[in-house]
Amino acid sequence: RCFKKPITVNAGQFTLEFDPLFFAAIVIMYICGYLAEYLIIFFCIIIHELMHSIVAIAAGRHIYGVRVMPVGLCVSIEETLAGKFENVLIYSSGPLLNLFLFLLIKFTATKFLAINSAVLVNIMNINAYLAIFNTLPVLPLDGGKVLLVILSGRIGTFAAYRHIRKLSFLFGILFIV
């Protein structure tokens, strides 16, 4: 019961919510000896979500808040039916940043600068995984949102949601198996 209600900080119209399980995850990662790895992954997720926010603000959208969860962040961005290209740009900006960071580290730091630390290799790999995972055509991931925008223009929003829900279910089954 005590883990259901998020810890909320309000600053005007912006809300920052912390899922109580986030703090439990930090303690568990510390006890298990994975706190550094967890924080590196979390940092990569933060910059992924930050890129969504930057592109959304540049497109004139309002950022309502951020929810911090044990497995990442969720930025609440003003949705609009107008500006489908803007929506695709906002949704794809996070994975594109992760891909860019992967390539930057792969070809700059490890090749030209001869830096090959375990932390840098971890950051490179995490960004590759985030780019790939987030482009899967599954809701609520970025790839699913992009597919929804594209299909909505062709078959309508309701039908697009129905098809993507089925696809999301199939991907869920594949992950379990």
C-alpha positions as CSV (number, residue, x, y, z in Angstrom):
1,R,0.0,0.0,0.0
2,C,2.8,2.5,0.8
3,F,4.4,1.8,-2.6
4,K,1.4,2.8,-4.6
5,K,1.5,6.6,-4.2
6,P,4.3,8.5,-5.9
7,I,6.4,11.1,-4.2
8,T,5.4,14.3,-6.0
9,V,7.2,17.7,-6.3
10,N,5.2,20.5,-8.0
11,A,6.9,23.5,-9.5
12,G,4.2,25.6,-11.0
13,Q,2.7,23.6,-13.9
14,F,5.6,21.1,-13.9
15,T,5.3,17.9,-11.8
16,L,8.2,15.6,-10.8
17,E,7.0,12.2,-9.6
18,F,9.2,9.5,-8.0
19,D,7.9,6.0,-7.9
20,P,8.8,4.7,-4.4
21,L,10.1,1.5,-6.0
22,F,12.8,3.7,-7.6
23,F,14.4,4.2,-4.2
24,A,14.0,0.5,-3.4
25,A,15.7,-0.3,-6.7
26,I,18.7,1.9,-5.8
27,V,19.0,0.1,-2.4
28,I,18.8,-3.3,-4.0
29,M,21.3,-2.4,-6.7
30,Y,23.7,-1.1,-4.0
31,I,23.3,-4.3,-1.9
32,C,23.9,-6.5,-5.0
33,G,26.9,-4.5,-6.1
34,Y,25.3,-3.1,-9.3
35,L,24.7,0.5,-8.3
36,A,27.3,1.9,-10.7
37,E,25.9,0.0,-13.7
38,Y,22.4,0.9,-12.7
39,L,23.3,4.6,-12.5
40,I,25.1,4.5,-15.9
41,I,22.0,2.9,-17.5
42,F,19.8,5.5,-15.8
43,F,22.0,8.3,-17.0
44,C,21.7,7.1,-20.6
45,I,17.9,6.9,-20.2
46,I,17.9,10.4,-18.8
47,I,19.7,11.9,-21.8
48,H,17.3,9.9,-24.1
49,E,14.3,11.4,-22.4
50,L,16.0,14.8,-22.3
51,M,16.3,14.7,-26.1
52,H,12.6,14.1,-26.4
53,S,12.0,17.1,-24.2
54,I,14.4,19.4,-26.1
55,V,12.8,18.6,-29.4
56,A,9.3,19.0,-28.0
57,I,10.1,22.4,-26.5
58,A,11.7,23.4,-29.8
59,A,8.4,22.4,-31.5
60,G,6.4,24.6,-29.1
61,R,5.1,21.8,-27.0
62,H,4.6,22.0,-23.2
63,I,6.3,19.6,-20.9
64,Y,4.0,18.7,-18.0
65,G,6.3,16.7,-15.9
66,V,8.6,13.7,-15.4
67,R,7.9,10.4,-13.7
68,V,10.9,8.6,-12.3
69,M,10.5,4.8,-12.2
70,P,12.8,1.9,-11.4
71,V,13.2,1.1,-15.0
72,G,13.5,4.7,-16.4
73,L,11.8,7.9,-16.9
74,C,8.6,9.0,-18.6
75,V,8.3,12.6,-19.8
76,S,4.8,13.9,-20.1
77,I,4.7,16.0,-23.3
78,E,1.7,17.9,-24.7
79,E,0.1,15.8,-27.4
80,T,-1.4,17.2,-30.5
81,L,-3.1,15.7,-33.6
82,A,-1.7,18.5,-35.7
83,G,1.9,18.3,-36.8
84,K,2.4,14.7,-37.5
85,F,5.9,15.3,-38.7
86,E,6.6,17.0,-35.4
87,N,5.3,14.0,-33.5
88,V,7.5,11.7,-35.5
89,L,10.5,13.9,-34.9
90,I,9.8,14.1,-31.1
91,Y,9.3,10.3,-30.8
92,S,12.3,9.4,-32.9
93,S,14.7,12.0,-31.3
94,G,15.5,9.8,-28.3
95,P,16.6,6.7,-30.2
96,L,18.4,8.8,-32.8
97,L,20.4,10.4,-29.9
98,N,21.2,7.0,-28.5
99,L,22.4,5.9,-32.0
100,F,24.5,9.0,-32.4
101,L,26.1,8.5,-29.0
102,F,26.8,4.9,-29.8
103,L,28.5,5.8,-33.1
104,L,30.4,8.7,-31.5
105,I,31.9,6.6,-28.8
106,K,32.5,3.6,-31.2
107,F,34.3,5.6,-33.8
108,T,35.8,8.5,-31.9
109,A,36.7,7.5,-28.3
110,T,37.6,3.9,-29.0
111,K,39.2,4.4,-32.4
112,F,40.8,7.8,-32.6
113,L,41.4,8.6,-29.0
114,A,42.4,5.0,-28.1
115,I,40.2,5.2,-25.0
116,N,38.8,1.8,-24.3
117,S,37.6,1.9,-20.7
118,A,35.0,-0.6,-19.4
119,V,32.7,2.3,-18.5
120,L,32.9,3.8,-21.9
121,V,32.2,0.5,-23.6
122,N,29.2,0.0,-21.3
123,I,27.9,3.5,-22.2
124,M,28.4,2.7,-25.9
125,N,26.5,-0.7,-25.6
126,I,23.7,0.7,-23.4
127,N,23.1,3.4,-26.0
128,A,23.0,0.8,-28.8
129,Y,20.5,-1.3,-26.8
130,L,18.3,1.7,-26.0
131,A,18.3,2.8,-29.7
132,I,17.3,-0.7,-30.8
133,F,14.8,-1.4,-28.0
134,N,13.0,1.9,-28.3
135,T,12.5,1.6,-32.0
136,L,10.5,-1.6,-31.6
137,P,7.0,-1.0,-33.1
138,V,5.4,-1.6,-29.6
139,L,3.5,0.8,-27.5
140,P,4.5,2.7,-25.3
141,L,7.9,2.6,-26.9
142,D,9.0,5.3,-29.4
143,G,8.8,3.0,-32.3
144,G,5.2,2.2,-31.5
145,K,4.4,5.9,-31.3
146,V,6.0,6.6,-34.6
147,L,4.1,3.7,-36.2
148,L,0.9,5.0,-34.6
149,V,1.4,8.4,-36.3
150,I,2.1,6.8,-39.6
151,L,-0.8,4.3,-39.5
152,S,-3.2,6.9,-38.2
153,G,-2.8,9.0,-41.3
154,R,-3.5,5.9,-43.5
155,I,-6.2,3.9,-41.7
156,G,-7.4,6.2,-38.8
157,T,-6.4,6.4,-35.2
158,F,-8.8,3.8,-33.8
159,A,-7.7,1.1,-36.4
160,A,-4.1,2.0,-35.9
161,Y,-4.3,1.6,-32.1
162,R,-6.1,-1.8,-32.7
163,H,-3.3,-3.1,-35.0
164,I,-0.5,-1.8,-32.8
165,R,-2.1,-3.3,-29.6
166,K,-2.1,-6.7,-31.4
167,L,1.5,-6.2,-32.5
168,S,2.5,-5.2,-29.0
169,F,0.9,-8.3,-27.6
170,L,2.8,-10.5,-30.1
171,F,6.1,-8.8,-29.1
172,G,5.2,-9.4,-25.4
173,I,4.7,-13.1,-26.1
174,L,8.0,-13.2,-28.0
175,F,9.9,-11.6,-25.0
176,I,8.4,-14.1,-22.6
177,V,9.2,-17.1,-24.8
